[in-house]
Amino acid sequence: MEGNGNPTTKNAAQVPNATIQLLITLDRVTGAVSVQGPVQDLLLCYGLLEAAKDNCREFVRQQAANNRIVPAANIPNLRM
């Protein structure tokens, strides 16, 4: 929203620093986790984490779909 209460009409290309990054790092040796980004904005961080979880789930779902085994009898041109 703009200061006058009207919704903004700017797109991301018109807004400086429109990209927000939340970087989570895990040290496999010590197990230490560090977070860099807008950690003071808790709601934004939770939203970014949910979006990342959705992306990971979709990636895994696509990988499973690509690796699915289809019996030859179910493929029309390969009926035995």
mmCIF file of the N, C-alpha and C atoms, coordinates in Angstrom:
data_MODEL
# 
_entry.id   MODEL 
# 
loop_
_atom_site.group_PDB 
_atom_site.id 
_atom_site.type_symbol 
_atom_site.label_atom_id 
_atom_site.label_alt_id 
_atom_site.label_comp_id 
_atom_site.label_asym_id 
_atom_site.label_entity_id 
_atom_site.label_seq_id 
_atom_site.pdbx_PDB_ins_code 
_atom_site.Cartn_x 
_atom_site.Cartn_y 
_atom_site.Cartn_z 
_atom_site.occupancy 
_atom_site.B_iso_or_equiv 
_atom_site.pdbx_formal_charge 
_atom_site.auth_seq_id 
_atom_site.auth_comp_id 
_atom_site.auth_asym_id 
_atom_site.auth_atom_id 
_atom_site.pdbx_PDB_model_num 
ATOM 1   N N  . MET A 1 1  ? 0.836  -1.174  0.000   1.00 0.00 ? 1  MET A N  1 
ATOM 2   C CA . MET A 1 1  ? 0.000  0.000   0.000   1.00 0.00 ? 1  MET A CA 1 
ATOM 3   C C  . MET A 1 1  ? 0.884  1.241   0.000   1.00 0.00 ? 1  MET A C  1 
ATOM 4   N N  . GLU A 1 2  ? 0.415  2.226   -0.695  1.00 0.00 ? 2  GLU A N  1 
ATOM 5   C CA . GLU A 1 2  ? 1.093  3.507   -0.679  1.00 0.00 ? 2  GLU A CA 1 
ATOM 6   C C  . GLU A 1 2  ? 0.716  4.246   0.600   1.00 0.00 ? 2  GLU A C  1 
ATOM 7   N N  . GLY A 1 3  ? 1.398  5.326   0.886   1.00 0.00 ? 3  GLY A N  1 
ATOM 8   C CA . GLY A 1 3  ? 1.134  6.091   2.087   1.00 0.00 ? 3  GLY A CA 1 
ATOM 9   C C  . GLY A 1 3  ? -0.290 6.632   2.159   1.00 0.00 ? 3  GLY A C  1 
ATOM 10  N N  . ASN A 1 4  ? -0.937 6.791   0.992   1.00 0.00 ? 4  ASN A N  1 
ATOM 11  C CA . ASN A 1 4  ? -2.292 7.320   0.980   1.00 0.00 ? 4  ASN A CA 1 
ATOM 12  C C  . ASN A 1 4  ? -3.354 6.227   1.102   1.00 0.00 ? 4  ASN A C  1 
ATOM 13  N N  . GLY A 1 5  ? -2.931 4.985   1.303   1.00 0.00 ? 5  GLY A N  1 
ATOM 14  C CA . GLY A 1 5  ? -3.880 3.886   1.472   1.00 0.00 ? 5  GLY A CA 1 
ATOM 15  C C  . GLY A 1 5  ? -4.249 3.175   0.191   1.00 0.00 ? 5  GLY A C  1 
ATOM 16  N N  . ASN A 1 6  ? -3.787 3.702   -0.947  1.00 0.00 ? 6  ASN A N  1 
ATOM 17  C CA . ASN A 1 6  ? -4.065 3.048   -2.229  1.00 0.00 ? 6  ASN A CA 1 
ATOM 18  C C  . ASN A 1 6  ? -3.067 1.929   -2.469  1.00 0.00 ? 6  ASN A C  1 
ATOM 19  N N  . PRO A 1 7  ? -3.508 0.841   -3.111  1.00 0.00 ? 7  PRO A N  1 
ATOM 20  C CA . PRO A 1 7  ? -2.567 -0.247  -3.398  1.00 0.00 ? 7  PRO A CA 1 
ATOM 21  C C  . PRO A 1 7  ? -1.514 0.215   -4.398  1.00 0.00 ? 7  PRO A C  1 
ATOM 22  N N  . THR A 1 8  ? -0.305 -0.290  -4.240  1.00 0.00 ? 8  THR A N  1 
ATOM 23  C CA . THR A 1 8  ? 0.756  0.076   -5.166  1.00 0.00 ? 8  THR A CA 1 
ATOM 24  C C  . THR A 1 8  ? 0.559  -0.673  -6.472  1.00 0.00 ? 8  THR A C  1 
ATOM 25  N N  . THR A 1 9  ? 0.999  -0.051  -7.549  1.00 0.00 ? 9  THR A N  1 
ATOM 26  C CA . THR A 1 9  ? 0.871  -0.690  -8.865  1.00 0.00 ? 9  THR A CA 1 
ATOM 27  C C  . THR A 1 9  ? 2.235  -1.011  -9.440  1.00 0.00 ? 9  THR A C  1 
ATOM 28  N N  . LYS A 1 10 ? 3.283  -0.875  -8.660  1.00 0.00 ? 10 LYS A N  1 
ATOM 29  C CA . LYS A 1 10 ? 4.637  -1.162  -9.133  1.00 0.00 ? 10 LYS A CA 1 
ATOM 30  C C  . LYS A 1 10 ? 4.855  -2.667  -9.197  1.00 0.00 ? 10 LYS A C  1 
ATOM 31  N N  . ASN A 1 11 ? 5.573  -3.105  -10.233 1.00 0.00 ? 11 ASN A N  1 
ATOM 32  C CA . ASN A 1 11 ? 5.958  -4.515  -10.277 1.00 0.00 ? 11 ASN A CA 1 
ATOM 33  C C  . ASN A 1 11 ? 7.362  -4.651  -9.699  1.00 0.00 ? 11 ASN A C  1 
ATOM 34  N N  . ALA A 1 12 ? 7.822  -5.868  -9.581  1.00 0.00 ? 12 ALA A N  1 
ATOM 35  C CA . ALA A 1 12 ? 9.107  -6.124  -8.919  1.00 0.00 ? 12 ALA A CA 1 
ATOM 36  C C  . ALA A 1 12 ? 10.263 -5.413  -9.610  1.00 0.00 ? 12 ALA A C  1 
ATOM 37  N N  . ALA A 1 13 ? 10.189 -5.242  -10.944 1.00 0.00 ? 13 ALA A N  1 
ATOM 38  C CA . ALA A 1 13 ? 11.274 -4.589  -11.661 1.00 0.00 ? 13 ALA A CA 1 
ATOM 39  C C  . ALA A 1 13 ? 11.381 -3.114  -11.303 1.00 0.00 ? 13 ALA A C  1 
ATOM 40  N N  . GLN A 1 14 ? 10.313 -2.517  -10.812 1.00 0.00 ? 14 GLN A N  1 
ATOM 41  C CA . GLN A 1 14 ? 10.308 -1.098  -10.470 1.00 0.00 ? 14 GLN A CA 1 
ATOM 42  C C  . GLN A 1 14 ? 10.683 -0.843  -9.016  1.00 0.00 ? 14 GLN A C  1 
ATOM 43  N N  . VAL A 1 15 ? 10.829 -1.881  -8.240  1.00 0.00 ? 15 VAL A N  1 
ATOM 44  C CA . VAL A 1 15 ? 11.102 -1.730  -6.813  1.00 0.00 ? 15 VAL A CA 1 
ATOM 45  C C  . VAL A 1 15 ? 12.563 -2.080  -6.554  1.00 0.00 ? 15 VAL A C  1 
ATOM 46  N N  . PRO A 1 16 ? 13.337 -1.135  -5.992  1.00 0.00 ? 16 PRO A N  1 
ATOM 47  C CA . PRO A 1 16 ? 14.724 -1.474  -5.683  1.00 0.00 ? 16 PRO A CA 1 
ATOM 48  C C  . PRO A 1 16 ? 14.782 -2.587  -4.633  1.00 0.00 ? 16 PRO A C  1 
ATOM 49  N N  . ASN A 1 17 ? 15.735 -3.477  -4.778  1.00 0.00 ? 17 ASN A N  1 
ATOM 50  C CA . ASN A 1 17 ? 15.915 -4.599  -3.851  1.00 0.00 ? 17 ASN A CA 1 
ATOM 51  C C  . ASN A 1 17 ? 14.650 -5.446  -3.741  1.00 0.00 ? 17 ASN A C  1 
ATOM 52  N N  . ALA A 1 18 ? 14.005 -5.720  -4.874  1.00 0.00 ? 18 ALA A N  1 
ATOM 53  C CA . ALA A 1 18 ? 12.763 -6.478  -4.868  1.00 0.00 ? 18 ALA A CA 1 
ATOM 54  C C  . ALA A 1 18 ? 12.998 -7.959  -4.578  1.00 0.00 ? 18 ALA A C  1 
ATOM 55  N N  . THR A 1 19 ? 14.223 -8.425  -4.702  1.00 0.00 ? 19 THR A N  1 
ATOM 56  C CA . THR A 1 19 ? 14.533 -9.825  -4.428  1.00 0.00 ? 19 THR A CA 1 
ATOM 57  C C  . THR A 1 19 ? 14.970 -9.967  -2.976  1.00 0.00 ? 19 THR A C  1 
ATOM 58  N N  . ILE A 1 20 ? 14.362 -10.924 -2.295  1.00 0.00 ? 20 ILE A N  1 
ATOM 59  C CA . ILE A 1 20 ? 14.697 -11.183 -0.894  1.00 0.00 ? 20 ILE A CA 1 
ATOM 60  C C  . ILE A 1 20 ? 15.269 -12.588 -0.814  1.00 0.00 ? 20 ILE A C  1 
ATOM 61  N N  . GLN A 1 21 ? 16.346 -12.737 -0.096  1.00 0.00 ? 21 GLN A N  1 
ATOM 62  C CA . GLN A 1 21 ? 17.006 -14.027 0.014   1.00 0.00 ? 21 GLN A CA 1 
ATOM 63  C C  . GLN A 1 21 ? 17.101 -14.430 1.480   1.00 0.00 ? 21 GLN A C  1 
ATOM 64  N N  . LEU A 1 22 ? 16.739 -15.678 1.746   1.00 0.00 ? 22 LEU A N  1 
ATOM 65  C CA . LEU A 1 22 ? 16.904 -16.263 3.069   1.00 0.00 ? 22 LEU A CA 1 
ATOM 66  C C  . LEU A 1 22 ? 17.843 -17.447 2.886   1.00 0.00 ? 22 LEU A C  1 
ATOM 67  N N  . LEU A 1 23 ? 19.026 -17.356 3.446   1.00 0.00 ? 23 LEU A N  1 
ATOM 68  C CA . LEU A 1 23 ? 20.049 -18.383 3.260   1.00 0.00 ? 23 LEU A CA 1 
ATOM 69  C C  . LEU A 1 23 ? 20.214 -19.173 4.554   1.00 0.00 ? 23 LEU A C  1 
ATOM 70  N N  . ILE A 1 24 ? 20.001 -20.481 4.469   1.00 0.00 ? 24 ILE A N  1 
ATOM 71  C CA . ILE A 1 24 ? 20.151 -21.364 5.620   1.00 0.00 ? 24 ILE A CA 1 
ATOM 72  C C  . ILE A 1 24 ? 21.330 -22.276 5.337   1.00 0.00 ? 24 ILE A C  1 
ATOM 73  N N  . THR A 1 25 ? 22.284 -22.290 6.240   1.00 0.00 ? 25 THR A N  1 
ATOM 74  C CA . THR A 1 25 ? 23.500 -23.069 6.047   1.00 0.00 ? 25 THR A CA 1 
ATOM 75  C C  . THR A 1 25 ? 23.647 -24.076 7.182   1.00 0.00 ? 25 THR A C  1 
ATOM 76  N N  . LEU A 1 26 ? 23.962 -25.318 6.822   1.00 0.00 ? 26 LEU A N  1 
ATOM 77  C CA . LEU A 1 26 ? 24.197 -26.385 7.797   1.00 0.00 ? 26 LEU A CA 1 
ATOM 78  C C  . LEU A 1 26 ? 25.626 -26.850 7.678   1.00 0.00 ? 26 LEU A C  1 
ATOM 79  N N  . ASP A 1 27 ? 26.345 -26.869 8.787   1.00 0.00 ? 27 ASP A N  1 
ATOM 80  C CA . ASP A 1 27 ? 27.687 -27.432 8.832   1.00 0.00 ? 27 ASP A CA 1 
ATOM 81  C C  . ASP A 1 27 ? 27.521 -28.916 9.139   1.00 0.00 ? 27 ASP A C  1 
ATOM 82  N N  . ARG A 1 28 ? 27.829 -29.763 8.175   1.00 0.00 ? 28 ARG A N  1 
ATOM 83  C CA . ARG A 1 28 ? 27.614 -31.209 8.338   1.00 0.00 ? 28 ARG A CA 1 
ATOM 84  C C  . ARG A 1 28 ? 28.489 -31.817 9.425   1.00 0.00 ? 28 ARG A C  1 
ATOM 85  N N  . VAL A 1 29 ? 29.599 -31.201 9.713   1.00 0.00 ? 29 VAL A N  1 
ATOM 86  C CA . VAL A 1 29 ? 30.502 -31.738 10.726  1.00 0.00 ? 29 VAL A CA 1 
ATOM 87  C C  . VAL A 1 29 ? 30.010 -31.406 12.127  1.00 0.00 ? 29 VAL A C  1 
ATOM 88  N N  . THR A 1 30 ? 29.704 -30.140 12.369  1.00 0.00 ? 30 THR A N  1 
ATOM 89  C CA . THR A 1 30 ? 29.322 -29.721 13.717  1.00 0.00 ? 30 THR A CA 1 
ATOM 90  C C  . THR A 1 30 ? 27.809 -29.717 13.946  1.00 0.00 ? 30 THR A C  1 
ATOM 91  N N  . GLY A 1 31 ? 27.040 -29.700 12.844  1.00 0.00 ? 31 GLY A N  1 
ATOM 92  C CA . GLY A 1 31 ? 25.588 -29.628 12.968  1.00 0.00 ? 31 GLY A CA 1 
ATOM 93  C C  . GLY A 1 31 ? 25.077 -28.221 13.196  1.00 0.00 ? 31 GLY A C  1 
ATOM 94  N N  . ALA A 1 32 ? 25.982 -27.247 13.162  1.00 0.00 ? 32 ALA A N  1 
ATOM 95  C CA . ALA A 1 32 ? 25.589 -25.857 13.376  1.00 0.00 ? 32 ALA A CA 1 
ATOM 96  C C  . ALA A 1 32 ? 24.782 -25.340 12.192  1.00 0.00 ? 32 ALA A C  1 
ATOM 97  N N  . VAL A 1 33 ? 23.741 -24.600 12.496  1.00 0.00 ? 33 VAL A N  1 
ATOM 98  C CA . VAL A 1 33 ? 22.892 -23.999 11.474  1.00 0.00 ? 33 VAL A CA 1 
ATOM 99  C C  . VAL A 1 33 ? 22.985 -22.480 11.619  1.00 0.00 ? 33 VAL A C  1 
ATOM 100 N N  . SER A 1 34 ? 23.180 -21.808 10.471  1.00 0.00 ? 34 SER A N  1 
ATOM 101 C CA . SER A 1 34 ? 23.166 -20.345 10.495  1.00 0.00 ? 34 SER A CA 1 
ATOM 102 C C  . SER A 1 34 ? 22.142 -19.855 9.482   1.00 0.00 ? 34 SER A C  1 
ATOM 103 N N  . VAL A 1 35 ? 21.587 -18.687 9.757   1.00 0.00 ? 35 VAL A N  1 
ATOM 104 C CA . VAL A 1 35 ? 20.570 -18.093 8.893   1.00 0.00 ? 35 VAL A CA 1 
ATOM 105 C C  . VAL A 1 35 ? 20.973 -16.668 8.585   1.00 0.00 ? 35 VAL A C  1 
ATOM 106 N N  . GLN A 1 36 ? 20.915 -16.310 7.302   1.00 0.00 ? 36 GLN A N  1 
ATOM 107 C CA . GLN A 1 36 ? 21.185 -14.946 6.874   1.00 0.00 ? 36 GLN A CA 1 
ATOM 108 C C  . GLN A 1 36 ? 19.988 -14.462 6.085   1.00 0.00 ? 36 GLN A C  1 
ATOM 109 N N  . GLY A 1 37 ? 19.586 -13.265 6.312   1.00 0.00 ? 37 GLY A N  1 
ATOM 110 C CA . GLY A 1 37 ? 18.451 -12.697 5.596   1.00 0.00 ? 37 GLY A CA 1 
ATOM 111 C C  . GLY A 1 37 ? 17.652 -11.802 6.516   1.00 0.00 ? 37 GLY A C  1 
ATOM 112 N N  . PRO A 1 38 ? 16.406 -11.544 6.155   1.00 0.00 ? 38 PRO A N  1 
ATOM 113 C CA . PRO A 1 38 ? 15.576 -10.627 6.941   1.00 0.00 ? 38 PRO A CA 1 
ATOM 114 C C  . PRO A 1 38 ? 14.980 -11.315 8.166   1.00 0.00 ? 38 PRO A C  1 
ATOM 115 N N  . VAL A 1 39 ? 15.849 -11.806 9.055   1.00 0.00 ? 39 VAL A N  1 
ATOM 116 C CA . VAL A 1 39 ? 15.381 -12.594 10.196  1.00 0.00 ? 39 VAL A CA 1 
ATOM 117 C C  . VAL A 1 39 ? 14.528 -11.797 11.171  1.00 0.00 ? 39 VAL A C  1 
ATOM 118 N N  . GLN A 1 40 ? 14.600 -10.466 11.108  1.00 0.00 ? 40 GLN A N  1 
ATOM 119 C CA . GLN A 1 40 ? 13.769 -9.646  11.988  1.00 0.00 ? 40 GLN A CA 1 
ATOM 120 C C  . GLN A 1 40 ? 12.304 -9.674  11.550  1.00 0.00 ? 40 GLN A C  1 
ATOM 121 N N  . ASP A 1 41 ? 12.040 -10.065 10.292  1.00 0.00 ? 41 ASP A N  1 
ATOM 122 C CA . ASP A 1 41 ? 10.664 -10.130 9.770   1.00 0.00 ? 41 ASP A CA 1 
ATOM 123 C C  . ASP A 1 41 ? 10.192 -11.585 9.844   1.00 0.00 ? 41 ASP A C  1 
ATOM 124 N N  . LEU A 1 42 ? 9.702  -11.974 10.995  1.00 0.00 ? 42 LEU A N  1 
ATOM 125 C CA . LEU A 1 42 ? 9.342  -13.360 11.264  1.00 0.00 ? 42 LEU A CA 1 
ATOM 126 C C  . LEU A 1 42 ? 8.299  -13.896 10.289  1.00 0.00 ? 42 LEU A C  1 
ATOM 127 N N  . LEU A 1 43 ? 7.274  -13.120 10.014  1.00 0.00 ? 43 LEU A N  1 
ATOM 128 C CA . LEU A 1 43 ? 6.222  -13.560 9.103   1.00 0.00 ? 43 LEU A CA 1 
ATOM 129 C C  . LEU A 1 43 ? 6.771  -13.813 7.704   1.00 0.00 ? 43 LEU A C  1 
ATOM 130 N N  . LEU A 1 44 ? 7.632  -12.927 7.217   1.00 0.00 ? 44 LEU A N  1 
ATOM 131 C CA . LEU A 1 44 ? 8.252  -13.114 5.903   1.00 0.00 ? 44 LEU A CA 1 
ATOM 132 C C  . LEU A 1 44 ? 9.107  -14.373 5.891   1.00 0.00 ? 44 LEU A C  1 
ATOM 133 N N  . CYS A 1 45 ? 9.897  -14.593 6.932   1.00 0.00 ? 45 CYS A N  1 
ATOM 134 C CA . CYS A 1 45 ? 10.747 -15.784 7.002   1.00 0.00 ? 45 CYS A CA 1 
ATOM 135 C C  . CYS A 1 45 ? 9.909  -17.059 6.990   1.00 0.00 ? 45 CYS A C  1 
ATOM 136 N N  . TYR A 1 46 ? 8.824  -17.088 7.765   1.00 0.00 ? 46 TYR A N  1 
ATOM 137 C CA . TYR A 1 46 ? 7.949  -18.259 7.753   1.00 0.00 ? 46 TYR A CA 1 
ATOM 138 C C  . TYR A 1 46 ? 7.351  -18.476 6.366   1.00 0.00 ? 46 TYR A C  1 
ATOM 139 N N  . GLY A 1 47 ? 6.961  -17.404 5.702   1.00 0.00 ? 47 GLY A N  1 
ATOM 140 C CA . GLY A 1 47 ? 6.409  -17.518 4.354   1.00 0.00 ? 47 GLY A CA 1 
ATOM 141 C C  . GLY A 1 47 ? 7.433  -18.064 3.371   1.00 0.00 ? 47 GLY A C  1 
ATOM 142 N N  . LEU A 1 48 ? 8.673  -17.584 3.464   1.00 0.00 ? 48 LEU A N  1 
ATOM 143 C CA . LEU A 1 48 ? 9.739  -18.079 2.584   1.00 0.00 ? 48 LEU A CA 1 
ATOM 144 C C  . LEU A 1 48 ? 10.019 -19.553 2.852   1.00 0.00 ? 48 LEU A C  1 
ATOM 145 N N  . LEU A 1 49 ? 10.011 -19.949 4.120   1.00 0.00 ? 49 LEU A N  1 
ATOM 146 C CA . LEU A 1 49 ? 10.227 -21.358 4.457   1.00 0.00 ? 49 LEU A CA 1 
ATOM 147 C C  . LEU A 1 49 ? 9.113  -22.242 3.891   1.00 0.00 ? 49 LEU A C  1 
ATOM 148 N N  . GLU A 1 50 ? 7.877  -21.785 3.980   1.00 0.00 ? 50 GLU A N  1 
ATOM 149 C CA . GLU A 1 50 ? 6.754  -22.557 3.422   1.00 0.00 ? 50 GLU A CA 1 
ATOM 150 C C  . GLU A 1 50 ? 6.880  -22.674 1.912   1.00 0.00 ? 50 GLU A C  1 
ATOM 151 N N  . ALA A 1 51 ? 7.264  -21.588 1.258   1.00 0.00 ? 51 ALA A N  1 
ATOM 152 C CA . ALA A 1 51 ? 7.446  -21.626 -0.198  1.00 0.00 ? 51 ALA A CA 1 
ATOM 153 C C  . ALA A 1 51 ? 8.569  -22.589 -0.570  1.00 0.00 ? 51 ALA A C  1 
ATOM 154 N N  . ALA A 1 52 ? 9.644  -22.591 0.210   1.00 0.00 ? 52 ALA A N  1 
ATOM 155 C CA . ALA A 1 52 ? 10.752 -23.515 -0.055  1.00 0.00 ? 52 ALA A CA 1 
ATOM 156 C C  . ALA A 1 52 ? 10.310 -24.960 0.144   1.00 0.00 ? 52 ALA A C  1 
ATOM 157 N N  . LYS A 1 53 ? 9.526  -25.215 1.188   1.00 0.00 ? 53 LYS A N  1 
ATOM 158 C CA . LYS A 1 53 ? 9.020  -26.577 1.419   1.00 0.00 ? 53 LYS A CA 1 
ATOM 159 C C  . LYS A 1 53 ? 8.159  -27.026 0.243   1.00 0.00 ? 53 LYS A C  1 
ATOM 160 N N  . ASP A 1 54 ? 7.293  -26.126 -0.246  1.00 0.00 ? 54 ASP A N  1 
ATOM 161 C CA . ASP A 1 54 ? 6.449  -26.471 -1.395  1.00 0.00 ? 54 ASP A CA 1 
ATOM 162 C C  . ASP A 1 54 ? 7.294  -26.781 -2.622  1.00 0.00 ? 54 ASP A C  1 
ATOM 163 N N  . ASN A 1 55 ? 8.347  -25.990 -2.853  1.00 0.00 ? 55 ASN A N  1 
ATOM 164 C CA . ASN A 1 55 ? 9.231  -26.241 -3.991  1.00 0.00 ? 55 ASN A CA 1 
ATOM 165 C C  . ASN A 1 55 ? 9.931  -27.587 -3.860  1.00 0.00 ? 55 ASN A C  1 
ATOM 166 N N  . CYS A 1 56 ? 10.384 -27.922 -2.666  1.00 0.00 ? 56 CYS A N  1 
ATOM 167 C CA . CYS A 1 56 ? 11.049 -29.218 -2.452  1.00 0.00 ? 56 CYS A CA 1 
ATOM 168 C C  . CYS A 1 56 ? 10.075 -30.367 -2.676  1.00 0.00 ? 56 CYS A C  1 
ATOM 169 N N  . ARG A 1 57 ? 8.860  -30.244 -2.160  1.00 0.00 ? 57 ARG A N  1 
ATOM 170 C CA . ARG A 1 57 ? 7.858  -31.298 -2.364  1.00 0.00 ? 57 ARG A CA 1 
ATOM 171 C C  . ARG A 1 57 ? 7.564  -31.491 -3.844  1.00 0.00 ? 57 ARG A C  1 
ATOM 172 N N  . GLU A 1 58 ? 7.421  -30.387 -4.579  1.00 0.00 ? 58 GLU A N  1 
ATOM 173 C CA . GLU A 1 58 ? 7.135  -30.475 -6.013  1.00 0.00 ? 58 GLU A CA 1 
ATOM 174 C C  . GLU A 1 58 ? 8.297  -31.116 -6.759  1.00 0.00 ? 58 GLU A C  1 
ATOM 175 N N  . PHE A 1 59 ? 9.516  -30.779 -6.378  1.00 0.00 ? 59 PHE A N  1 
ATOM 176 C CA . PHE A 1 59 ? 10.693 -31.382 -7.007  1.00 0.00 ? 59 PHE A CA 1 
ATOM 177 C C  . PHE A 1 59 ? 10.695 -32.891 -6.798  1.00 0.00 ? 59 PHE A C  1 
ATOM 178 N N  . VAL A 1 60 ? 10.457 -33.317 -5.565  1.00 0.00 ? 60 VAL A N  1 
ATOM 179 C CA . VAL A 1 60 ? 10.443 -34.753 -5.249  1.00 0.00 ? 60 VAL A CA 1 
ATOM 180 C C  . VAL A 1 60 ? 9.304  -35.449 -5.987  1.00 0.00 ? 60 VAL A C  1 
ATOM 181 N N  . ARG A 1 61 ? 8.127  -34.794 -6.055  1.00 0.00 ? 61 ARG A N  1 
ATOM 182 C CA . ARG A 1 61 ? 6.989  -35.367 -6.765  1.00 0.00 ? 61 ARG A CA 1 
ATOM 183 C C  . ARG A 1 61 ? 7.316  -35.545 -8.249  1.00 0.00 ? 61 ARG A C  1 
ATOM 184 N N  . GLN A 1 62 ? 7.963  -34.545 -8.840  1.00 0.00 ? 62 GLN A N  1 
ATOM 185 C CA . GLN A 1 62 ? 8.329  -34.637 -10.254 1.00 0.00 ? 62 GLN A CA 1 
ATOM 186 C C  . GLN A 1 62 ? 9.363  -35.737 -10.476 1.00 0.00 ? 62 GLN A C  1 
ATOM 187 N N  . GLN A 1 63 ? 10.314 -35.852 -9.563  1.00 0.00 ? 63 GLN A N  1 
ATOM 188 C CA . GLN A 1 63 ? 11.316 -36.909 -9.689  1.00 0.00 ? 63 GLN A CA 1 
ATOM 189 C C  . GLN A 1 63 ? 10.652 -38.279 -9.627  1.00 0.00 ? 63 GLN A C  1 
ATOM 190 N N  . ALA A 1 64 ? 9.707  -38.447 -8.723  1.00 0.00 ? 64 ALA A N  1 
ATOM 191 C CA . ALA A 1 64 ? 8.998  -39.720 -8.600  1.00 0.00 ? 64 ALA A CA 1 
ATOM 192 C C  . ALA A 1 64 ? 8.185  -39.992 -9.862  1.00 0.00 ? 64 ALA A C  1 
ATOM 193 N N  . ALA A 1 65 ? 7.553  -38.968 -10.410 1.00 0.00 ? 65 ALA A N  1 
ATOM 194 C CA . ALA A 1 65 ? 6.754  -39.150 -11.630 1.00 0.00 ? 65 ALA A CA 1 
ATOM 195 C C  . ALA A 1 65 ? 7.644  -39.528 -12.807 1.00 0.00 ? 65 ALA A C  1 
ATOM 196 N N  . ASN A 1 66 ? 8.837  -38.954 -12.876 1.00 0.00 ? 66 ASN A N  1 
ATOM 197 C CA . ASN A 1 66 ? 9.758  -39.257 -13.978 1.00 0.00 ? 66 ASN A CA 1 
ATOM 198 C C  . ASN A 1 66 ? 10.343 -40.657 -13.864 1.00 0.00 ? 66 ASN A C  1 
ATOM 199 N N  . ASN A 1 67 ? 10.398 -41.197 -12.658 1.00 0.00 ? 67 ASN A N  1 
ATOM 200 C CA . ASN A 1 67 ? 10.994 -42.510 -12.442 1.00 0.00 ? 67 ASN A CA 1 
ATOM 201 C C  . ASN A 1 67 ? 9.959  -43.622 -12.330 1.00 0.00 ? 67 ASN A C  1 
ATOM 202 N N  . ARG A 1 68 ? 8.716  -43.291 -12.602 1.00 0.00 ? 68 ARG A N  1 
ATOM 203 C CA . ARG A 1 68 ? 7.642  -44.262 -12.472 1.00 0.00 ? 68 ARG A CA 1 
ATOM 204 C C  . ARG A 1 68 ? 7.816  -45.375 -13.510 1.00 0.00 ? 68 ARG A C  1 
ATOM 205 N N  . ILE A 1 69 ? 7.597  -46.596 -13.102 1.00 0.00 ? 69 ILE A N  1 
ATOM 206 C CA . ILE A 1 69 ? 7.674  -47.747 -14.004 1.00 0.00 ? 69 ILE A CA 1 
ATOM 207 C C  . ILE A 1 69 ? 6.288  -48.016 -14.548 1.00 0.00 ? 69 ILE A C  1 
ATOM 208 N N  . VAL A 1 70 ? 6.195  -48.082 -15.880 1.00 0.00 ? 70 VAL A N  1 
ATOM 209 C CA . VAL A 1 70 ? 4.919  -48.353 -16.530 1.00 0.00 ? 70 VAL A CA 1 
ATOM 210 C C  . VAL A 1 70 ? 5.010  -49.730 -17.169 1.00 0.00 ? 70 VAL A C  1 
ATOM 211 N N  . PRO A 1 71 ? 4.140  -50.659 -16.767 1.00 0.00 ? 71 PRO A N  1 
ATOM 212 C CA . PRO A 1 71 ? 4.175  -51.992 -17.379 1.00 0.00 ? 71 PRO A CA 1 
ATOM 213 C C  . PRO A 1 71 ? 3.960  -51.896 -18.889 1.00 0.00 ? 71 PRO A C  1 
ATOM 214 N N  . ALA A 1 72 ? 4.693  -52.707 -19.648 1.00 0.00 ? 72 ALA A N  1 
ATOM 215 C CA . ALA A 1 72 ? 4.608  -52.682 -21.109 1.00 0.00 ? 72 ALA A CA 1 
ATOM 216 C C  . ALA A 1 72 ? 3.185  -52.942 -21.586 1.00 0.00 ? 72 ALA A C  1 
ATOM 217 N N  . ALA A 1 73 ? 2.426  -53.742 -20.857 1.00 0.00 ? 73 ALA A N  1 
ATOM 218 C CA . ALA A 1 73 ? 1.051  -54.056 -21.263 1.00 0.00 ? 73 ALA A CA 1 
ATOM 219 C C  . ALA A 1 73 ? 0.164  -52.815 -21.230 1.00 0.00 ? 73 ALA A C  1 
ATOM 220 N N  . ASN A 1 74 ? 0.565  -51.786 -20.481 1.00 0.00 ? 74 ASN A N  1 
ATOM 221 C CA . ASN A 1 74 ? -0.223 -50.557 -20.375 1.00 0.00 ? 74 ASN A CA 1 
ATOM 222 C C  . ASN A 1 74 ? 0.138  -49.526 -21.437 1.00 0.00 ? 74 ASN A C  1 
ATOM 223 N N  . ILE A 1 75 ? 1.154  -49.811 -22.243 1.00 0.00 ? 75 ILE A N  1 
ATOM 224 C CA . ILE A 1 75 ? 1.550  -48.885 -23.306 1.00 0.00 ? 75 ILE A CA 1 
ATOM 225 C C  . ILE A 1 75 ? 0.922  -49.405 -24.603 1.00 0.00 ? 75 ILE A C  1 
ATOM 226 N N  . PRO A 1 76 ? 0.059  -48.611 -25.247 1.00 0.00 ? 76 PRO A N  1 
ATOM 227 C CA . PRO A 1 76 ? -0.728 -49.088 -26.392 1.00 0.00 ? 76 PRO A CA 1 
ATOM 228 C C  . PRO A 1 76 ? 0.076  -49.774 -27.497 1.00 0.00 ? 76 PRO A C  1 
ATOM 229 N N  . ASN A 1 77 ? 1.210  -49.249 -27.891 1.00 0.00 ? 77 ASN A N  1 
ATOM 230 C CA . ASN A 1 77 ? 1.953  -49.831 -29.009 1.00 0.00 ? 77 ASN A CA 1 
ATOM 231 C C  . ASN A 1 77 ? 2.837  -51.015 -28.609 1.00 0.00 ? 77 ASN A C  1 
ATOM 232 N N  . LEU A 1 78 ? 2.888  -51.354 -27.347 1.00 0.00 ? 78 LEU A N  1 
ATOM 233 C CA . LEU A 1 78 ? 3.771  -52.415 -26.898 1.00 0.00 ? 78 LEU A CA 1 
ATOM 234 C C  . LEU A 1 78 ? 3.010  -53.602 -26.307 1.00 0.00 ? 78 LEU A C  1 
ATOM 235 N N  . ARG A 1 79 ? 1.740  -53.722 -26.617 1.00 0.00 ? 79 ARG A N  1 
ATOM 236 C CA . ARG A 1 79 ? 0.969  -54.837 -26.045 1.00 0.00 ? 79 ARG A CA 1 
ATOM 237 C C  . ARG A 1 79 ? 1.577  -56.154 -26.469 1.00 0.00 ? 79 ARG A C  1 
ATOM 238 N N  . MET A 1 80 ? 1.709  -57.031 -25.513 1.00 0.00 ? 80 MET A N  1 
ATOM 239 C CA . MET A 1 80 ? 2.327  -58.335 -25.778 1.00 0.00 ? 80 MET A CA 1 
ATOM 240 C C  . MET A 1 80 ? 1.275  -59.399 -25.924 1.00 0.00 ? 80 MET A C  1 
# 
